[in-house]
Amino acid sequence: MSVPSVVLASASPARLATLRAAGLSPAVEVSGVDEDTIHEESVPELVAALARAKAEAVAERRAPEETVGSGLDQVIIGCDSLLELDGIGFGKPVDAADAVRRWHLMRGRSGVLHTGHHLVRLPGGDSRTATASTTVHFADLDDAEIAAYVATGEPLLVAGAFTIDGLGGPYVERIEGDHHNVVGISLPLVRRLLADLGVAWNQLRVASG
């Protein structure tokens, strides 16, 4: 089979930068999915469902353009991340006050960052879904540190109200699991899902180069 092009069904700059740093050159197409309409029993199930909805929405828009034998070949990658703390999944804070409250809960504690991944290959629509989970141990910030970090605006832009690859890096003591998963996309997991779809990572990287 041919080597497919890659489409990232996400507006996340961090996910795009991670894929580019790993040698891929994905196109970006935002799904437009209303995340508030999707509900699941657990946080890992929810992120998987959200990732599936995003990837399938983009695949559905692109599928009419692609038929078997057309020579077109694409892989759509959908992702969604939530930080689980006390059994609750936290996405992006709604405002600065929410981010401050979140950090008061997180400081000195550990949470699990779950990222759902759903890949769809076109033409044909063959797909794979999996979730990666990474335990994150947060530093015990004082109130002034929390206020200063929230004032940067960064916590309002990301699931869990923190980054590991940006201004929030000093506030993450350690992790257990895949570093890239905390950024928003697990490269080892994507590699395995691609292999299940008949795509070798090294071929995809060379084709993007």
Rosetta silent file (secondary structure, phi, psi, omega in degrees, C-alpha in Angstrom):
SEQUENCE: MSVPSVVLASASPARLATLRAAGLSPAVEVSGVDEDTIHEESVPELVAALARAKAEAVAERRAPEETVGSGLDQVIIGCDSLLELDGIGFGKPVDAADAVRRWHLMRGRSGVLHTGHHLVRLPGGDSRTATASTTVHFADLDDAEIAAYVATGEPLLVAGAFTIDGLGGPYVERIEGDHHNVVGISLPLVRRLLADLGVAWNQLRVASG
SCORE:     score description
SCORE:     0.000 S_00000001
   1 L     0.000  159.638  179.686    0.000    0.000    0.000 S_00000001
   2 L   -73.548  166.441  176.143    1.027    3.613   -0.448 S_00000001
   3 L   -87.771  121.645 -175.113    2.360    5.771    2.353 S_00000001
   4 L   -77.662  157.777  166.695   -0.498    7.979    3.574 S_00000001
   5 E   -81.121  164.300 -176.024   -0.463   11.654    4.335 S_00000001
   6 E  -116.739  135.755  176.354   -1.344   12.625    7.907 S_00000001
   7 E  -122.578  123.719  177.657   -4.176   14.857    9.064 S_00000001
   8 E   -94.201  116.054 -178.837   -4.287   16.043   12.677 S_00000001
   9 L   -88.386   58.665 -175.954   -7.899   16.524   13.808 S_00000001
  10 L  -158.880  143.874  176.930   -6.898   18.951   16.537 S_00000001
  11 L   -91.042    4.111 -174.541   -6.182   22.654   16.930 S_00000001
  12 L   -68.895  117.052  176.070   -3.545   21.957   19.591 S_00000001
  13 H   -62.728  -32.994 -178.163   -0.241   23.699   18.768 S_00000001
  14 H   -67.392  -41.007  178.161    1.552   21.336   21.173 S_00000001
  15 H   -65.026  -43.835  179.012    0.339   18.214   19.361 S_00000001
  16 H   -61.605  -44.842 -179.569    1.299   19.686   15.997 S_00000001
  17 H   -64.035  -37.263  179.402    4.742   20.697   17.277 S_00000001
  18 H   -64.819  -44.738  178.332    5.296   17.229   18.757 S_00000001
  19 H   -65.083  -40.935  179.072    4.503   15.500   15.465 S_00000001
  20 H   -64.914  -40.994  179.396    6.678   17.941   13.533 S_00000001
  21 H   -63.945  -26.806  179.248    9.588   17.466   15.940 S_00000001
  22 L   -87.893    3.667  173.167    9.284   13.709   15.347 S_00000001
  23 L   102.551    4.742  179.034    9.642   14.200   11.600 S_00000001
  24 L   -99.508  157.936  179.063    6.028   14.311   10.376 S_00000001
  25 L  -128.680   71.583 -175.325    4.338   17.124    8.467 S_00000001
  26 L   -74.715  147.976  165.045    0.632   16.780    9.199 S_00000001
  27 E   -78.704  159.629  179.609   -2.130   18.913    7.797 S_00000001
  28 E  -120.404  129.176  175.568   -4.501   20.300   10.429 S_00000001
  29 L  -139.681  110.907 -177.831   -8.288   20.104   10.221 S_00000001
  30 L   -73.668  137.697 -172.019  -10.303   20.964   13.318 S_00000001
  31 L   -73.906  -37.452 -174.946  -13.265   18.659   13.856 S_00000001
  32 L    79.012   13.086 -179.223  -15.798   21.108   15.266 S_00000001
  33 L   -68.284  137.515  174.941  -17.190   18.423   17.589 S_00000001
  34 L   -83.318  101.544 -173.898  -19.303   19.663   20.514 S_00000001
  35 H   -66.407  -24.211 -178.061  -17.451   17.991   23.376 S_00000001
  36 H   -69.910  -12.963 -179.023  -20.219   18.732   25.882 S_00000001
  37 H   -90.083   -3.217 -175.524  -22.498   16.238   24.135 S_00000001
  38 L  -107.990  127.802 -177.150  -20.198   13.270   24.801 S_00000001
  39 L  -136.453  140.985  176.878  -20.376   11.402   28.117 S_00000001
  40 L  -141.732  167.629 -175.752  -18.760    8.203   29.422 S_00000001
  41 L   -71.991  -34.685 -176.254  -18.494    6.396   32.753 S_00000001
  42 L  -128.301  162.231  179.758  -14.758    6.955   33.313 S_00000001
  43 H   -63.770  -45.185  177.294  -12.171    9.548   32.338 S_00000001
  44 H   -59.715  -38.372  178.131  -10.146    7.117   30.141 S_00000001
  45 H   -67.668  -35.501 -178.979  -13.346    6.115   28.322 S_00000001
  46 H   -67.458  -45.994 -179.420  -14.303    9.759   27.876 S_00000001
  47 H   -65.079  -33.942  177.001  -11.026   10.856   26.278 S_00000001
  48 H   -65.677  -42.806  179.369  -11.187    7.849   23.951 S_00000001
  49 H   -65.093  -40.023  178.786  -14.736    8.749   22.927 S_00000001
  50 H   -65.803  -42.753  178.218  -13.789   12.383   22.361 S_00000001
  51 H   -62.624  -41.169  179.488  -10.757   11.424   20.261 S_00000001
  52 H   -63.459  -44.781 -179.203  -12.924    9.049   18.223 S_00000001
  53 H   -61.366  -41.300 -179.327  -15.569   11.701   17.616 S_00000001
  54 H   -65.970  -48.491 -178.277  -12.984   14.221   16.438 S_00000001
  55 H   -65.853  -41.706 -177.921  -11.185   11.861   14.067 S_00000001
  56 H   -67.619  -34.260  178.248  -14.407   10.376   12.678 S_00000001
  57 H   -63.473  -43.471  178.236  -15.881   13.847   12.036 S_00000001
  58 H   -68.949  -41.046  179.251  -12.870   14.827    9.947 S_00000001
  59 H   -62.375  -38.706  179.763  -12.787   11.440    8.212 S_00000001
  60 H   -63.826  -37.403  178.143  -16.478   11.753    7.322 S_00000001
  61 H   -68.728  -34.785 -175.640  -15.840   15.109    5.663 S_00000001
  62 H   -88.171  -23.080 -173.859  -12.898   13.743    3.706 S_00000001
  63 H   -56.820  -40.700 -179.220  -14.276   10.297    2.816 S_00000001
  64 H   -59.890  -22.700 -179.304  -16.380   11.409   -0.192 S_00000001
  65 H   -80.748  -14.014 -170.849  -13.199   12.603   -1.870 S_00000001
  66 L  -125.664  123.125  175.485  -11.520    9.249   -1.502 S_00000001
  67 L  -124.968  156.062  178.833  -12.508    5.929   -2.980 S_00000001
  68 L   -58.372  130.163 -178.503  -10.586    2.704   -3.205 S_00000001
  69 L    93.453   -3.887 -178.129   -8.317    2.894   -6.231 S_00000001
  70 L   -75.674  -17.598 -177.005   -8.265    6.681   -6.278 S_00000001
  71 L    89.603   -9.218  177.662   -4.619    6.775   -5.251 S_00000001
  72 L   -86.037  139.820 -176.833   -5.438    8.961   -2.254 S_00000001
  73 L  -149.054  123.392 -177.939   -4.336    7.658    1.147 S_00000001
  74 E  -142.047  152.533  170.298   -4.634    9.455    4.459 S_00000001
  75 E  -120.617  124.248  177.292   -4.507    8.805    8.190 S_00000001
  76 E   -96.163  129.745  179.046   -6.624   11.014   10.421 S_00000001
  77 E  -115.423  118.898  174.903   -5.374   11.388   14.016 S_00000001
  78 E  -112.501  139.740  179.776   -7.763   12.554   16.712 S_00000001
  79 E  -139.068  153.387  170.760   -6.700   13.162   20.330 S_00000001
  80 E  -152.110  140.635 -175.597   -8.210   14.466   23.527 S_00000001
  81 E  -125.603  143.261  172.557   -6.654   14.923   26.982 S_00000001
  82 E  -143.137  145.303  174.189   -8.015   15.276   30.514 S_00000001
  83 E   -94.946  123.080  178.892   -6.311   15.327   33.893 S_00000001
  84 E   -94.725  124.100  178.012   -7.945   12.929   36.355 S_00000001
  85 E  -139.985  123.109 -177.308   -7.885   14.012   39.988 S_00000001
  86 L    56.997   35.548  177.501  -10.118   12.418   42.624 S_00000001
  87 L    78.414    3.793 -179.132  -11.951   10.569   39.864 S_00000001
  88 E  -110.233  138.236  177.462  -12.869   13.781   38.022 S_00000001
  89 E   -92.857  124.546 -178.597  -11.601   14.708   34.564 S_00000001
  90 E  -110.441  125.475  173.653  -10.367   18.277   34.189 S_00000001
  91 L   -97.401 -137.842  177.579   -9.961   19.950   30.821 S_00000001
  92 L   -75.370  139.201  174.838   -9.130   23.596   30.212 S_00000001
  93 L   -62.056  150.877 -179.148  -10.114   25.982   33.037 S_00000001
  94 L   -78.700  -26.640  178.570  -13.025   28.254   32.200 S_00000001
  95 L  -162.508 -178.598 -176.509  -11.232   31.338   33.540 S_00000001
  96 H   -63.074  -39.570  179.981   -8.334   32.476   35.735 S_00000001
  97 H   -62.811  -38.262  177.689  -10.264   31.938   38.971 S_00000001
  98 H   -65.591  -40.017  178.719  -11.004   28.370   37.913 S_00000001
  99 H   -64.000  -39.269  177.547   -7.312   27.808   37.137 S_00000001
 100 H   -64.102  -45.979  177.969   -6.341   29.079   40.603 S_00000001
 101 H   -59.426  -40.617 -179.544   -8.874   26.752   42.252 S_00000001
 102 H   -61.091  -45.621 -178.251   -7.541   23.878   40.147 S_00000001
 103 H   -69.460  -28.483  174.044   -3.969   24.484   41.244 S_00000001
 104 H   -65.039  -31.554  175.884   -5.028   24.651   44.881 S_00000001
 105 H   -76.867  -35.090 -171.828   -6.342   21.093   44.385 S_00000001
 106 H   -83.501  -33.054 -169.497   -3.313   19.896   42.424 S_00000001
 107 L   -59.011  134.417  179.249   -0.364   21.299   44.357 S_00000001
 108 L    72.192    9.265 -176.794    1.686   18.730   46.223 S_00000001
 109 L  -124.124 -177.782  177.867   -0.422   15.926   44.783 S_00000001
 110 E  -123.025  144.070  174.285   -0.473   13.522   41.839 S_00000001
 111 E  -133.361  171.521  178.799   -2.943   13.233   38.997 S_00000001
 112 E  -117.617  121.806  178.068   -3.215   11.070   35.888 S_00000001
 113 E   -91.148  113.863  178.676   -3.140   12.689   32.472 S_00000001
 114 E  -102.190  132.787  173.659   -5.195   10.581   30.061 S_00000001
 115 E  -126.063  118.945  174.322   -4.997   11.119   26.307 S_00000001
 116 E   -82.829  142.585  178.624   -7.352    9.304   23.979 S_00000001
 117 E  -128.912  132.810  175.066   -6.096    8.526   20.483 S_00000001
 118 E  -137.027  123.975 -179.575   -8.200    7.515   17.493 S_00000001
 119 E  -114.732  135.861  177.116   -6.729    6.899   14.044 S_00000001
 120 E  -125.449  130.609  177.202   -8.746    6.456   10.840 S_00000001
 121 E  -105.714  129.038  176.463   -7.222    5.373    7.538 S_00000001
 122 E  -114.478  145.327    0.085   -8.800    6.482    4.280 S_00000001
 123 L   -77.693  163.438  176.386   -9.967    5.156    1.954 S_00000001
 124 L   111.139  -38.335  177.004  -11.847    2.377    3.678 S_00000001
 125 L    81.150   15.752  175.388  -12.237    3.836    7.166 S_00000001
 126 E   -61.126  139.965 -173.878  -10.244    1.227    9.070 S_00000001
 127 E  -143.864  162.620  176.715   -9.621    2.609   12.558 S_00000001
 128 E  -142.914  144.945  178.804   -7.947    2.032   15.915 S_00000001
 129 E  -131.764  140.305  174.480   -8.537    3.547   19.370 S_00000001
 130 E  -160.532  158.327  178.780   -6.391    3.521   22.512 S_00000001
 131 E  -122.162  135.236  174.566   -5.727    5.645   25.573 S_00000001
 132 E  -106.720  141.454 -177.784   -2.362    6.486   27.123 S_00000001
 133 E  -130.894  131.232 -178.588   -2.134    7.449   30.808 S_00000001
 134 E  -128.735  128.235  177.486    0.732    9.203   32.580 S_00000001
 135 E   -81.268  130.904 -177.250    0.960    9.931   36.305 S_00000001
 136 E  -118.188  125.426  178.614    2.026   13.513   37.024 S_00000001
 137 E  -103.438  117.478 -174.674    3.465   14.571   40.396 S_00000001
 138 E   -93.343  146.133  175.054    2.977   18.281   41.028 S_00000001
 139 L   -68.659  158.410 -179.530    5.168   20.549   43.123 S_00000001
 140 L   -90.137   81.258 -176.732    3.708   22.056   46.289 S_00000001
 141 L   -72.167  146.198  171.906    3.298   25.628   45.032 S_00000001
 142 L   -86.656  172.931 -174.653    2.476   28.447   47.405 S_00000001
 143 H   -60.583  -37.105 -178.744   -0.351   30.874   46.668 S_00000001
 144 H   -66.696  -39.571  178.227    1.958   33.484   45.165 S_00000001
 145 H   -64.944  -41.877  178.787    3.458   30.965   42.729 S_00000001
 146 H   -61.917  -47.043 -179.305    0.008   29.823   41.654 S_00000001
 147 H   -60.608  -42.103 -179.272   -1.157   33.399   41.111 S_00000001
 148 H   -66.387  -40.364 -179.846    1.956   34.246   39.098 S_00000001
 149 H   -67.669  -45.449  179.401    1.637   31.157   36.899 S_00000001
 150 H   -61.987  -35.094 -179.623   -2.061   31.707   36.233 S_00000001
 151 H   -63.876  -20.412  177.263   -1.309   35.347   35.393 S_00000001
 152 L   -70.372  -20.666 -178.253    0.822   34.185   32.445 S_00000001
 153 L    89.290  -16.576 -176.238   -2.358   32.903   30.808 S_00000001
 154 H   -60.547  -43.793 -177.509   -0.823   29.558   29.922 S_00000001
 155 H   -59.974  -22.039 -179.132   -2.949   27.419   32.292 S_00000001
 156 H   -76.492  -11.389 -172.658   -6.117   28.646   30.561 S_00000001
 157 H  -101.262   -5.901 -170.307   -5.026   27.144   27.247 S_00000001
 158 L  -135.253  150.242  176.561   -4.362   23.535   28.207 S_00000001
 159 H   -61.376  134.832  179.856   -6.102   20.524   29.703 S_00000001
 160 H    84.785   -6.630  177.926   -5.315   20.189   33.391 S_00000001
 161 H    65.919   28.925  176.679   -4.198   23.838   33.640 S_00000001
 162 L  -154.129  159.606  169.460   -0.506   23.008   33.259 S_00000001
 163 L  -123.139  159.219  172.487    2.184   22.242   30.725 S_00000001
 164 L  -108.047  -16.795 -175.953    5.286   20.129   31.043 S_00000001
 165 L  -111.254   14.238 -178.630    7.009   21.634   27.996 S_00000001
 166 L  -137.196 -139.364 -177.401    6.328   25.287   28.729 S_00000001
 167 L   -66.555  -21.949  179.880    6.046   27.688   31.641 S_00000001
 168 L   -82.973   -5.887 -177.404    4.544   24.970   33.823 S_00000001
 169 H   -52.552  -42.746 -179.223    7.583   22.704   33.549 S_00000001
 170 H   -65.921  -13.739 -175.954    9.147   23.794   36.876 S_00000001
 171 H   -99.172    5.262  174.864    5.950   22.841   38.683 S_00000001
 172 E  -108.631  110.031 -176.256    6.009   19.187   37.616 S_00000001
 173 E   -69.627  -44.433  178.994    8.282   17.244   39.964 S_00000001
 174 E  -168.288  167.033  176.966    8.238   14.001   38.001 S_00000001
 175 E  -133.275  160.685  173.277    6.082   11.758   35.841 S_00000001
 176 E  -125.667  104.091 -176.895    5.471    8.048   35.459 S_00000001
 177 L   131.193 -162.197 -174.560    4.834    7.189   31.827 S_00000001
 178 L   -78.014  122.334  177.728    5.236    8.806   28.439 S_00000001
 179 H   -59.361  -44.125 -177.142    6.365   12.442   28.491 S_00000001
 180 H   -64.252  -28.918  178.546    4.801   13.164   25.099 S_00000001
 181 H   -61.604  -35.500  178.477    1.450   11.940   26.357 S_00000001
 182 H   -68.297  -31.384  176.960    1.425   14.816   28.861 S_00000001
 183 H   -70.117  -27.910  176.321    2.012   17.218   25.969 S_00000001
 184 L   134.870   -6.186  177.537   -1.088   15.765   24.308 S_00000001
 185 L  -154.932  126.833 -178.484   -0.089   12.916   21.997 S_00000001
 186 L   -89.092  109.003 -178.970    1.808    9.699   22.762 S_00000001
 187 H   -62.873  -43.122  177.581    4.246    9.058   19.933 S_00000001
 188 H   -61.091  -37.969  179.009    4.931    5.408   20.912 S_00000001
 189 H   -68.879  -42.397  177.248    1.186    4.724   21.014 S_00000001
 190 H   -60.127  -40.797  177.987    0.612    6.422   17.662 S_00000001
 191 H   -58.879  -44.137 -179.813    3.406    4.325   16.199 S_00000001
 192 H   -67.410  -40.051  179.389    1.724    1.124   17.402 S_00000001
 193 H   -67.192  -38.042  175.593   -1.702    2.168   16.139 S_00000001
 194 H   -60.861  -43.078  179.143   -0.228    3.083   12.767 S_00000001
 195 H   -60.014  -38.981  177.371    1.386   -0.346   12.558 S_00000001
 196 H   -63.701  -25.613  178.851   -2.020   -1.929   13.195 S_00000001
 197 L   -93.575    6.864  176.985   -3.302    0.056   10.213 S_00000001
 198 L    84.451   20.877 -178.268   -0.456   -1.164    8.017 S_00000001
 199 L  -118.552  123.587  177.299    1.643    1.990    8.201 S_00000001
 200 L   -87.360  131.453 -177.889    5.283    1.922    9.349 S_00000001
 201 H   -54.864  -43.701 -176.330    6.351    5.012   11.301 S_00000001
 202 H   -64.216  -34.475  176.739    9.708    5.239    9.539 S_00000001
 203 H   -67.614  -39.055  179.944    8.024    5.273    6.117 S_00000001
 204 H   -65.709  -40.833 -179.827    5.677    8.022    7.253 S_00000001
 205 H   -65.315  -43.150  179.637    8.575   10.069    8.593 S_00000001
 206 H   -65.323  -40.984  179.842   10.574    9.724    5.397 S_00000001
 207 H   -64.759  -29.956 -179.527    7.544   10.619    3.272 S_00000001
 208 H   -82.107  -18.597 -174.112    7.001   13.757    5.378 S_00000001
 209 L   -76.588    0.000    0.000   10.617   14.806    5.169 S_00000001
